[in-house]
């Protein structure tokens, strides 16, 4: 197949729109960027996310729907908790702000500007940047940005991110992440806290880029350096959750420097989206071509060919972070690829690319292209055989006492 040839002057946005078809664009959010940063070598996810393709709908059309996602109950619980925090002039949210950030004082004014929540993402991002510049210019002013919108450039393509809240105080910013999982006796589920920290780190990165743009400079790339220009974010975020089994809020400060460094490093490794588009075969499209009832009419064979045209970097973690994970797993199994066993195993097997080749190497029957990996596999096979022999139940000899019992 021929390589897709677009002129250099062709806007990337138009090329991405052609890939998406008539479907509405799905915006990248912090969850998606955190997952993308965790697997920067996956060109398939990079292209589909940049084009705003509904990966869940594509996976369902391909016959491998992703049976995961936040439950409606959890979404409702989170919305109720956030609404409680913002009721009565954000009274419930002000208590942890006073306790952990030191202000505003009792009776002090907290400014909550209008951020045009119903406008387009680009307009909202411009409005947020304008309000941020005004708020950061006055160190004595306290401003709460309720669901602001920030722009972050990812692989040459803009992504618009919407944190729950950002507090501007003393000329600086603190990201406020609101979650509905409880903090019981001062501790919470480490996995959920880690996921929240990775998500918040994406917001901090976007804030750094926005503040640097307002200052006409670039943010410091060191994860342990704090930028000095107005509007720069703190490298710790405020995590607000329900206390124990009630709906009363409690908050804790979470240092996200490690997550910030990892996210920045991984996103920097992403190939520019224009390079990925140039490598696509002509006619590649992820358009599901729905009818008037919204039912996809695109032939499954055509869609499968388009998805296969973009290389994936599958690993078992994708099953919990990407809607196409189950489709990519099926492809890896059909190809007998070692990627289905995990990144750690893939790294240990060296040049052995299939499970069949690895099993053959374990019994000294395969090619000796990677003697070190073959030696490790043979040793592991011998240990497994020894363990199975030791665990086998002893049989009772015929005619011995108890043989007929």
Secondary structure, DSSP 8 states (H G I E B T S, - for coil): --B----TTS-HHHHHHHHHTTS------HHHHHHHHHTTT-HHHHHHHHHT--HHHHHHHTT-----S--HHHHHHHHHHHHHHHHHHHHHHHHHHHHHH--S-TT---B-----TTS-HHHHHHHHHHHHHHHHT-TT-EEEEET--EEEEETTEEEEE--SEEEEETTEEEEEEE--S-BBTTB--HHHHHHHHHHHHHHHHHHHHHHHHHHTS-----TT----STT-B-SEEEEEEEBTTSS-EEEEEEE-HHHHHHHHHHHHHS--HHHHHHTSBTT------B-TTS-B-S-HHHHHHHHHTS-----GGGGGT-TTHHHHHHHHHHTTBGGGG-HHHHHHTTT--BHHHHHHHHTT-S--SSHHHHHHHHHHHHHHHHHHHHHS-----TTSTTTT-
